[in-house]
Amino acid sequence: MAMDDHQSKVQRLYDACDAVFSSGSKAGLPTLKQIRWLQDLLDGMEAADVGIEGGGSGGERSSSSEDDDERSPPGRRFLSARAFTRITYVHIHECDDFSIGVFCFPAGATLPLHDHPQMVVLSKLLYGSMRVKSYDWANAPPCSGPRKSGLARVVAVDEMREAPCKASVLFPRSGGNIHSLTAVTPCALLDVLAPPYAEDLGRPSTYFSDIPIPSLPGFAVLEEADLPDGFRVAGAPYVGPELTIDMDSMYN
């Protein structure tokens, strides 16, 4: 699909997500061509494109092209990466079919092991570095409760991701659907979830503890767990380029 050269990068990402994931166009999982299209758009994005500064070296604003600067309203403000003292979610957009947002981490913060039921998730590390531990269920995902547990296959034990790196993708049954994220340095992760979490539709956010199996290398037992005491994700307003939303797709 052709993109308007005068659109902001986040508008291009929204339009692509709407085309790929909206109920009117979606038939099962996206195609490999569609995934690559979305990954390419994410790969071209920087922190400044979603209204966050401090992603560059020395705490400076990420570089943007002259065209991007021309599209930015005069006096446009940015969130400062240095202001994030706990994990903070910057909500950009959410509808029934997908959500777009940014998780901002201070150094040392961990988002505990959690799953993404029935979801495709694309992620782009905008700045900084993090370590990722991830699993996929070895068999069919366990049924809900009283508490989920089951055998999982290790996908990554301690994978280091450092910006700039390529956008990653996980699927309902592969790619590391259950993962934990630990910030090595202050970092920000732009996420697309399709569809988003919805407890009433069978897509709750569930956290887990992992128990290695010495006699079965590469596997672990995952058991549903409560969040650590005091853990909370803060919220921050989105101050990036304004989105033009397709209202028809939101209500179809």
C-alpha positions as CSV (number, residue, x, y, z in Angstrom):
1,M,0.0,0.0,0.0
2,A,1.3,3.4,-1.0
3,M,2.1,5.8,1.9
4,D,1.7,9.6,1.9
5,D,5.3,11.1,2.0
6,H,3.9,14.0,4.1
7,Q,2.6,11.8,6.9
8,S,4.3,11.4,10.2
9,K,6.0,8.0,10.8
10,V,3.5,7.2,13.6
11,Q,0.6,7.9,11.2
12,R,2.1,5.6,8.6
13,L,2.4,2.9,11.3
14,Y,-1.2,3.4,12.4
15,D,-2.5,3.3,8.8
16,A,-0.5,0.1,8.1
17,C,-1.8,-1.6,11.3
18,D,-5.3,-0.6,10.4
19,A,-4.9,-2.1,7.0
20,V,-3.4,-5.4,8.3
21,F,-5.3,-5.9,11.5
22,S,-8.7,-4.2,11.2
23,S,-11.7,-6.6,11.4
24,G,-12.8,-5.7,7.9
25,S,-9.6,-6.8,6.3
26,K,-8.2,-9.4,8.6
27,A,-8.5,-13.1,7.9
28,G,-6.5,-15.1,10.4
29,L,-2.8,-14.3,11.0
30,P,-1.2,-11.6,8.9
31,T,0.9,-12.8,5.9
32,L,4.7,-12.8,5.9
33,K,4.6,-9.9,3.5
34,Q,2.4,-7.9,5.8
35,I,4.6,-8.6,8.8
36,R,7.7,-7.5,6.9
37,W,5.9,-4.3,5.9
38,L,5.1,-3.5,9.5
39,Q,8.7,-4.4,10.6
40,D,10.1,-2.1,8.0
41,L,8.0,0.8,9.2
42,L,9.0,0.1,12.8
43,D,12.7,-0.2,11.8
44,G,12.5,3.4,10.5
45,M,11.1,4.9,13.7
46,E,13.0,6.7,16.5
47,A,12.0,7.9,19.9
48,A,11.4,11.5,18.7
49,D,8.8,10.1,16.2
50,V,6.6,9.2,19.2
51,G,7.3,12.4,21.2
52,I,10.1,11.1,23.4
53,E,13.6,12.8,23.6
54,G,16.7,11.5,25.2
55,G,17.1,8.4,23.1
56,G,20.3,9.6,21.4
57,S,23.8,9.5,22.8
58,G,24.5,11.9,25.6
59,G,20.8,12.2,26.4
60,E,20.1,14.3,23.3
61,R,17.0,14.1,21.1
62,S,17.1,11.3,18.5
63,S,17.9,12.6,15.1
64,S,15.1,13.1,12.6
65,S,15.0,14.1,9.0
66,E,14.3,17.7,7.9
67,D,11.0,16.6,6.5
68,D,10.0,15.2,9.9
69,D,11.0,18.5,11.6
70,E,8.9,20.4,9.1
71,R,5.9,18.3,9.9
72,S,6.3,18.9,13.6
73,P,4.1,21.7,14.9
74,P,6.1,24.8,16.2
75,G,6.8,24.5,19.9
76,R,6.1,20.8,19.9
77,R,7.1,19.3,23.3
78,F,8.7,16.0,24.1
79,L,8.7,13.6,27.0
80,S,12.2,13.4,28.5
81,A,13.6,9.9,28.8
82,R,15.4,11.0,32.0
83,A,12.0,11.6,33.7
84,F,11.1,7.9,33.7
85,T,11.9,6.6,37.2
86,R,9.7,3.5,36.9
87,I,8.3,1.5,34.0
88,T,5.9,3.9,32.2
89,Y,3.5,3.2,29.4
90,V,2.8,5.9,26.8
91,H,-0.5,5.1,25.2
92,I,-0.7,6.1,21.6
93,H,-3.8,4.3,20.2
94,E,-6.1,1.3,21.1
95,C,-9.1,-0.1,19.3
96,D,-10.7,-3.6,19.2
97,D,-8.1,-4.9,16.7
98,F,-4.8,-3.5,17.8
99,S,-3.0,-1.1,20.1
100,I,0.2,1.0,19.8
101,G,2.2,2.3,22.7
102,V,5.6,2.7,24.2
103,F,7.1,1.1,27.4
104,C,9.8,3.3,28.9
105,F,12.2,1.7,31.4
106,P,14.7,3.2,33.8
107,A,17.9,1.2,34.1
108,G,17.4,-2.0,36.1
109,A,13.6,-2.2,35.9
110,T,12.0,-5.5,35.0
111,L,8.7,-6.3,33.4
112,P,8.0,-9.7,34.9
113,L,7.3,-12.9,32.8
114,H,4.0,-12.5,31.1
115,D,2.1,-13.9,28.1
116,H,0.3,-12.5,25.0
117,P,-2.7,-14.7,24.5
118,Q,-3.9,-15.0,20.9
119,M,-1.8,-12.1,19.9
120,V,0.7,-11.0,17.3
121,V,3.2,-8.5,18.9
122,L,5.7,-6.4,17.0
123,S,8.3,-4.5,19.0
124,K,11.0,-2.0,18.2
125,L,13.7,-0.9,20.7
126,L,13.8,2.8,20.2
127,Y,16.9,3.5,22.4
128,G,18.9,1.7,25.1
129,S,19.5,-1.9,25.8
130,M,17.5,-4.7,27.5
131,R,17.7,-8.4,28.2
132,V,14.9,-10.7,27.2
133,K,13.9,-14.1,28.6
134,S,11.2,-15.9,26.6
135,Y,9.3,-19.1,26.2
136,D,6.6,-20.7,24.1
137,W,4.2,-23.4,25.4
138,A,5.4,-26.8,24.5
139,N,1.9,-28.0,23.8
140,A,-1.4,-26.1,23.5
141,P,-1.7,-23.1,25.8
142,P,-3.1,-24.2,29.1
143,C,-6.7,-23.5,29.8
144,S,-7.6,-20.7,32.2
145,G,-7.6,-21.5,35.8
146,P,-7.9,-21.7,38.6
147,R,-4.2,-20.9,37.8
148,K,-2.4,-21.5,34.5
149,S,0.6,-23.8,34.4
150,G,2.3,-26.0,31.8
151,L,5.4,-27.1,30.1
152,A,7.2,-24.4,28.0
153,R,10.0,-24.5,25.6
154,V,12.9,-22.0,26.1
155,V,13.2,-19.5,23.2
156,A,15.8,-17.1,24.8
157,V,17.5,-17.4,28.1
158,D,19.3,-14.0,28.4
159,E,19.1,-12.4,25.0
160,M,20.7,-8.9,24.8
161,R,18.9,-6.4,22.6
162,E,20.6,-3.1,22.0
163,A,19.3,-0.2,19.8
164,P,19.5,0.2,16.9
165,C,18.3,-3.3,16.2
166,K,15.6,-4.8,14.0
167,A,12.0,-5.0,15.1
168,S,11.0,-8.3,16.6
169,V,7.7,-10.2,16.2
170,L,6.0,-12.9,18.2
171,F,3.0,-15.0,17.4
172,P,0.3,-16.8,19.5
173,R,2.3,-20.0,19.4
174,S,5.8,-19.0,18.5
175,G,8.5,-16.4,18.7
176,G,8.7,-16.2,22.5
177,N,5.0,-15.4,23.4
178,I,5.8,-15.5,27.1
179,H,8.6,-13.2,28.0
180,S,10.2,-10.9,30.6
181,L,12.1,-7.7,29.8
182,T,14.9,-6.2,31.9
183,A,16.4,-2.8,31.2
184,V,20.2,-2.8,31.2
185,T,20.2,0.9,30.4
186,P,17.3,3.4,30.2
187,C,15.3,2.2,27.2
188,A,12.1,2.5,25.3
189,L,10.1,-0.2,23.5
190,L,7.5,0.6,20.9
191,D,4.8,-2.1,20.9
192,V,2.1,-3.1,18.5
193,L,-0.4,-5.7,20.0
194,A,-2.9,-7.3,17.7
195,P,-5.4,-7.7,19.2
196,P,-4.9,-5.9,22.5
197,Y,-5.4,-7.5,26.0
198,A,-9.1,-7.9,26.8
199,E,-10.0,-10.0,29.8
200,D,-13.7,-10.3,28.9
201,L,-12.7,-11.7,25.5
202,G,-10.3,-14.3,26.9
203,R,-7.1,-12.3,26.5
204,P,-6.1,-11.4,30.1
205,S,-2.6,-10.4,31.0
206,T,-1.1,-13.3,33.1
207,Y,2.2,-13.3,34.9
208,F,4.3,-16.4,35.5
209,S,7.2,-17.9,37.5
210,D,9.5,-20.3,35.7
211,I,10.9,-23.5,37.1
212,P,13.8,-25.1,35.1
213,I,13.8,-28.8,34.6
214,P,17.4,-30.1,35.0
215,S,16.6,-33.5,33.4
216,L,15.0,-31.7,30.4
217,P,17.3,-29.0,29.1
218,G,15.6,-26.3,27.1
219,F,12.3,-26.7,28.9
220,A,10.7,-25.3,32.1
221,V,7.4,-25.4,33.9
222,L,5.6,-22.1,34.0
223,E,3.2,-21.4,36.8
224,E,0.8,-18.5,37.1
225,A,2.1,-16.0,39.7
226,D,1.0,-12.9,41.4
227,L,2.8,-9.6,40.5
228,P,5.6,-8.6,42.9
229,D,4.4,-6.4,45.7
230,G,4.5,-2.8,44.7
231,F,4.9,-3.4,41.0
232,R,3.0,-0.9,39.0
233,V,3.3,0.5,35.4
234,A,2.9,4.2,35.4
235,G,1.1,6.1,32.6
236,A,2.3,9.1,30.6
237,P,0.5,11.2,28.0
238,Y,1.3,10.8,24.3
239,V,2.7,14.1,23.0
240,G,3.9,12.9,19.6
241,P,2.4,13.8,16.2
242,E,-1.4,13.7,16.2
243,L,-3.1,10.7,14.6
244,T,-5.9,10.7,12.1
245,I,-8.0,7.8,13.1
246,D,-10.2,5.7,10.8
247,M,-13.4,5.9,12.7
248,D,-15.2,3.4,10.4
249,S,-12.7,0.7,11.3
250,M,-13.1,1.3,15.0
251,Y,-16.8,0.5,14.9
252,N,-17.0,-2.2,12.2
